[in-house]
């Protein structure tokens, strides 16, 4: 555990993750390009789910690098990174099952999104999330759910629109689980907590 602590607090690690997440965020917004072009302006903040999640984490990492704790960003990051990270893995596996084929980009997306989910939890002992931070992030997450599956602004995945009601139901409960997980790792009093070194 001490070795893991040293690795994740190392500034080289932080800078590497900072750059990787910026690149992933930019790529993610580009991936949504065609969908964003036909999306009404008032829905734009809620459509590119995964890149927005990684953008939250970019801000969390920036806070660590300048010795700041932004609890709201941390709450948004840990919930959305886990939710959309796991969601993308499941959707790509479902695509493979339905179509019998998954291009190499699909496997790349599974690996990168699984990494998203893990990194959000990896830094949880350093988070300083207050209850109102979690409540605000929970409202954002559930509201995003409504935009996706009531106003039908969900990410377009090949033939999966045939199963959209089941996917929406699964995603709702994934959101609830992600919120509870964020409370467990980032808010409850007896959680694992580490102090972030001021330098190093």
C-alpha positions, 0 to 999 in steps of 0.5 A: 500500500505504501508503494502505491501511495508513492506512485500515485503521489509522484508528480511524474505520475500526476503529470502523465495522467494529466496529459493522458486525460487531456488527450483522451478528453479531446479525442472523446469530444471529437468522437462525438463530433457528428452527434454534436452537430445535430444536437440542439444547443441546450443539450450540448453539455449533456451529450458527450458523457465520457469526455466530460467525465475525463475533463472533470478528472483533468481539473482534479489532477490540476488541483493536486498539482497546484495543491488545491482540493476541489471537492465538487470536481472530485465528486463529479469525477469519481461518479462519472468516471466509474459510471461511464467507464463501466458503461462503455465496457458493457456497451462494447461487449454488448455490441460484440454479442449483438453484431458478432464483431467489434473493431479494434477501436472498440477494444481500445475504448474498453481498455481506456474506459476501464482505465477511467473507472480505475483512476477515479477510484485510485485517487479517492483516498485523497478526495475531500468531498463534502455531502453537498458536493456529492448531492450536487454531483448526484443531481448532475448524474441523474439529470444527465440520465434524463437527458439521455433516455427521456430526451433520447440524447444517449450515445449512438452505438451501432445497433444498440438502439434496438435495446435502448429501454433496457440500456436506459434501465441498466444505466439508471441503476449504474448511476445509483451504484456509482453515487453510492460508491462515491459516498463509500470511497469519498465521503463516509467518515471511516473511509481510507484517507491519505494526505497529499504531499505538498511537494514531491 
